[in-house]
Amino acid sequence: MSVDISANNIEMGLKGVFNNTQQHIEPPLSPPPAFSLASQRTNMFYIAVSAFTINSAFMVLHKTNVSNIRITDDMVPSVSPIRLSTTTFGAFIPQISETHPDLKLDLKVKTVKEPIIKFEQDHVILQLLSTVTAYDVQSDDIPHKLFVLDLESVASVQMSVEKGDLVFDLTLEK
């Protein structure tokens, strides 16, 4: 850690890396060279985070299976017109609604590889490889696997401030 103290400010350079407390694994990436921020006298506090720090967190989340989630219809707001059901997915896969009419679905989302974030000049890119497994929930409460989707997603996000609000412009690239 480096500290630079002047009459107007204190600057601290910290290496931000996330680790699994149970099993330390060094991230397979190299930390970036130190970077500096433009001097600002209007803000009391500001912070910058590198892609290295975020990607080390993604690596820990993936290795510890924390990023694996289960999504149920109960999690969808009741006002939503879209439900997690075979009827809804039947619009995309007609056989599901024919063979398993009007059943609720549980989705299990699992990352195949740790997500990667990249900061570029005017936007952020997020790459995500995951598997979504859909199970129907029948009256016996025993889930039955219906289908598996392998997803590769690449999204680009531009951030801006408009009228004091932080605005995100999300573009799904893939």
GURO-357249 format. One record per residue (C-alpha): residue in one letter; x, y, z. Coordinates in steps of 0.001 Angstrom, whole numbers. Each point is the difference from the previous one (the first is absolute). Layout:
% GURO-357249
{kenu "a", {X, Y, Z}}
...
//
This chain:
% GURO-357249
{kenu "m", {0, 0, 0}}
{kenu "s", {1303, 3433, -888}}
{kenu "v", {-1173, 3171, 1741}}
{kenu "d", {410, 3565, -1265}}
{kenu "i", {-1031, 2711, 2454}}
{kenu "s", {-267, 3641, -962}}
{kenu "a", {-1675, 3083, 1471}}
{kenu "n", {-3227, -721, -1938}}
{kenu "n", {-256, -3753, -240}}
{kenu "i", {1158, -3496, 851}}
{kenu "e", {531, -2475, -2820}}
{kenu "m", {376, -3703, 711}}
{kenu "g", {871, -2584, -2609}}
{kenu "l", {-1442, -3348, 994}}
{kenu "k", {183, -3334, -1788}}
{kenu "g", {-3556, -1280, -38}}
{kenu "v", {-292, -3743, -355}}
{kenu "f", {-2621, -2431, 1277}}
{kenu "n", {993, -3370, 1436}}
{kenu "n", {-1811, -3073, 1242}}
{kenu "t", {704, -169, 3736}}
{kenu "q", {-160, -3817, -110}}
{kenu "q", {2464, -477, -2854}}
{kenu "h", {2245, 2796, -1273}}
{kenu "i", {424, -43, -3774}}
{kenu "e", {1832, 2767, -1829}}
{kenu "p", {-2030, 1437, -2860}}
{kenu "p", {1280, -1150, -3400}}
{kenu "l", {257, 3644, -1056}}
{kenu "s", {2714, 2528, 622}}
{kenu "p", {-826, 3052, 2077}}
{kenu "p", {-66, 3157, -2080}}
{kenu "p", {2666, 2648, 379}}
{kenu "a", {-881, 2711, 2490}}
{kenu "f", {-2306, 2629, -1431}}
{kenu "s", {-865, 3473, 1154}}
{kenu "l", {-3180, 2009, -143}}
{kenu "a", {-381, 3578, -1118}}
{kenu "s", {165, 2376, 2930}}
{kenu "q", {-3416, 1140, 1190}}
{kenu "r", {-595, 2587, 2661}}
{kenu "t", {-3808, -149, -94}}
{kenu "n", {-447, -3490, 1460}}
{kenu "m", {773, -993, 3559}}
{kenu "f", {652, -3639, -894}}
{kenu "y", {413, -2009, -3160}}
{kenu "i", {1230, -3466, -831}}
{kenu "a", {1034, -1920, -3105}}
{kenu "v", {-108, -3758, -476}}
{kenu "s", {1912, -1925, -2640}}
{kenu "a", {-1279, -2906, -2058}}
{kenu "f", {2582, -2131, 1863}}
{kenu "t", {-1848, 523, 3299}}
{kenu "i", {-3424, -812, -1462}}
{kenu "n", {1299, -3006, -1955}}
{kenu "s", {1667, -1402, 3136}}
{kenu "a", {-3410, 234, 1729}}
{kenu "f", {-1662, -1773, -2949}}
{kenu "m", {2635, -2760, 226}}
{kenu "v", {-677, -580, 3721}}
{kenu "l", {-3790, 38, -526}}
{kenu "h", {316, -2537, -2819}}
{kenu "k", {2423, -2324, 1825}}
{kenu "t", {-2168, -49, 3147}}
{kenu "n", {-3246, -470, -1974}}
{kenu "v", {-1464, 3152, 1535}}
{kenu "s", {-870, 1234, -3480}}
{kenu "n", {-2232, -3045, -553}}
{kenu "i", {-3567, 1041, 671}}
{kenu "r", {-3480, -1474, 20}}
{kenu "i", {-2843, 2109, -1370}}
{kenu "t", {-3591, -912, 789}}
{kenu "d", {-3296, 1503, -1102}}
{kenu "d", {-511, 1289, 3547}}
{kenu "m", {2950, 2356, -598}}
{kenu "v", {-1715, 1657, -2970}}
{kenu "p", {-2082, 3022, 1075}}
{kenu "s", {-3710, -829, 2}}
{kenu "v", {-716, 2949, -2324}}
{kenu "s", {2276, -1438, -2690}}
{kenu "p", {-1833, -1352, -3062}}
{kenu "i", {2828, -2510, -486}}
{kenu "r", {-93, -3057, 2236}}
{kenu "l", {2488, -2831, 370}}
{kenu "s", {-2261, -2641, -1437}}
{kenu "t", {-208, -2495, -2825}}
{kenu "t", {-2712, 2206, -1526}}
{kenu "t", {2368, 2983, -271}}
{kenu "f", {2900, -2073, -1325}}
{kenu "g", {-2398, -1741, -2375}}
{kenu "a", {128, 3155, -2145}}
{kenu "f", {3671, -844, -676}}
{kenu "i", {-105, -3792, 269}}
{kenu "p", {-3550, -1147, -899}}
{kenu "q", {589, -3633, 1017}}
{kenu "i", {438, 1036, 3638}}
{kenu "s", {-3477, 1449, 364}}
{kenu "e", {-1476, -2986, -1891}}
{kenu "t", {1689, -2749, 2034}}
{kenu "h", {32, 1868, 3349}}
{kenu "p", {-2996, 2359, -50}}
{kenu "d", {-197, 2888, 2460}}
{kenu "l", {2728, -1049, 2459}}
{kenu "k", {2263, 2318, 1964}}
{kenu "l", {3708, -33, -799}}
{kenu "d", {3123, 255, 2113}}
{kenu "l", {3120, 1253, -1753}}
{kenu "k", {3472, -878, 1222}}
{kenu "v", {2625, 2342, -1399}}
{kenu "k", {3613, -1116, 240}}
{kenu "t", {3074, 1785, -1261}}
{kenu "v", {2118, -2236, -2215}}
{kenu "k", {3008, 2280, 228}}
{kenu "e", {646, 3055, 2133}}
{kenu "p", {-1513, 3155, -1521}}
{kenu "i", {2443, 2525, -1429}}
{kenu "i", {-317, 3755, 75}}
{kenu "k", {2034, 2371, -2184}}
{kenu "f", {141, 3765, 273}}
{kenu "e", {386, 1801, -3298}}
{kenu "q", {187, 3692, -832}}
{kenu "d", {-3730, 750, -29}}
{kenu "h", {-1679, -3206, 1193}}
{kenu "v", {274, -3175, 2054}}
{kenu "i", {-210, -3489, -1524}}
{kenu "l", {-1276, -2998, 1983}}
{kenu "q", {458, -3558, -1292}}
{kenu "l", {-1971, -2818, 1589}}
{kenu "l", {-164, -3727, -756}}
{kenu "s", {-2763, -1791, 1845}}
{kenu "t", {-2352, -2946, -62}}
{kenu "v", {-3678, 340, 813}}
{kenu "t", {-1809, -3205, 951}}
{kenu "a", {-3791, 132, 149}}
{kenu "y", {-1980, -2323, 2232}}
{kenu "d", {-3761, -316, 123}}
{kenu "v", {-1606, -39, 3408}}
{kenu "q", {-2878, -2453, 114}}
{kenu "s", {-2439, -702, 2790}}
{kenu "d", {2381, -2582, 1502}}
{kenu "d", {2568, 2811, 521}}
{kenu "i", {2652, -2107, -1699}}
{kenu "p", {1759, 2063, -2682}}
{kenu "h", {334, -1612, -3435}}
{kenu "k", {2661, 1284, -2381}}
{kenu "l", {-1595, 1436, -3147}}
{kenu "f", {2809, 1666, -1904}}
{kenu "v", {3486, 1451, 246}}
{kenu "l", {1120, 3232, -1632}}
{kenu "d", {3668, 805, -490}}
{kenu "l", {336, 3766, -129}}
{kenu "e", {2861, 2161, -1116}}
{kenu "s", {-713, 3638, 688}}
{kenu "v", {2013, 3084, -808}}
{kenu "a", {-1443, 3308, 1119}}
{kenu "s", {1303, 3509, -402}}
{kenu "v", {-950, 2684, 2509}}
{kenu "q", {432, 3730, -352}}
{kenu "m", {-448, 2104, 3115}}
{kenu "s", {-852, 3679, 160}}
{kenu "v", {-1437, 2552, 2382}}
{kenu "e", {-3170, 1742, -1124}}
{kenu "k", {-1699, 2580, 2232}}
{kenu "g", {1834, -1393, 3022}}
{kenu "d", {-1016, -3624, -702}}
{kenu "l", {2388, -2801, -930}}
{kenu "v", {-1245, -1458, -3289}}
{kenu "f", {999, -3370, -1462}}
{kenu "d", {-373, -762, -3702}}
{kenu "l", {168, -3780, -403}}
{kenu "t", {616, -1598, -3392}}
{kenu "l", {-123, -3771, -330}}
{kenu "e", {2775, -789, -2490}}
{kenu "k", {-404, -3770, 7}}
//
